[in-house]
Each structure stands twice: as C-alpha cells, then as structure tokens.
Amino acid sequence: MSVQPQPSSEVTGRSLIAGVEGPARGEAFHAMHPATGTQSSMPFFAATAEQVHDAAVAARSAFERLRERSGVEIGAALDAAADELVALGDALVDAASQETGLAKARITVERDRTVKQLR
C-alpha cells in the first residue's frame, strides 16, 4: 500500500515534490515587496539539485500516469487542483501580493479566473 500525501493549505516556503513538503535544505531567502521594498517575514528555501531532480522524476511519473486516465478522471484531477487553490485562501493571496506588489483584489481575481479555467 502506498501512502498518499495529504494536502496542506499552509504556505511554508518549502518545496513541494509529489505532494510532500521537502526539508529546508537549500539557502534561505526572503521575498521583497516590489512596491515598498520591505522584506517578507517568511523565509523561502532554494531547492537543492537533488530536489530539482526529484521534482523532475516525479513530474515525469505523474505525466505517465495521467496520460492513461480517462477524460472524466483528468477532469476530477483538475477540480482537485482548483479546490487546493481555493483552500489556500488568504495565505496565497497575501503571499502573491507581497511578492508581486499587485493589489490583493487583483490577485484574488487572477486566482478565481484560474480556478474557473481548471473547472
């Protein structure tokens, strides 16, 4: 039996590889708000070469599994991705606004547009 990763609606600054949060092994850095120049309080961690390799292998594996699925199953996977975007809620909107300098209202519109496209 394989263990299925559990979705998380928490933004942590760590890499997610195949649904599993990786350790903070890479160099830490902070996003800067482009409009104000202030630094975010949450550290982000650069992916190591090993993590990049693991992500590429996981992506290839996911692609191979997905291409064997029916349209209905693929639709369900896209719905699940949309649900995850919604579950991130304000944490996603806040982080994206701080990193881009775009207004939270704009980020919310873009998130909602993406969710509608996925569904």
Salt bridges, closest charged atoms under 4 A:
GLU21 OE2 - ARG14 NH1 3.91
GLU50 OE1 - ARG25 NH1 3.00
ASP54 OD1 - HIS53 ND1 3.71
GLU64 OE2 - ARG60 NH2 2.96
GLU64 OE1 - ARG67 NH1 3.44
ASP83 OD1 - ARG119 NH2 2.49
ASP94 OD1 - LYS104 NZ 3.12
GLU110 OE2 - ARG106 NE 3.18
GLU110 OE1 - ARG113 NH2 2.71
ASP112 OD1 - ARG111 NE 3.26
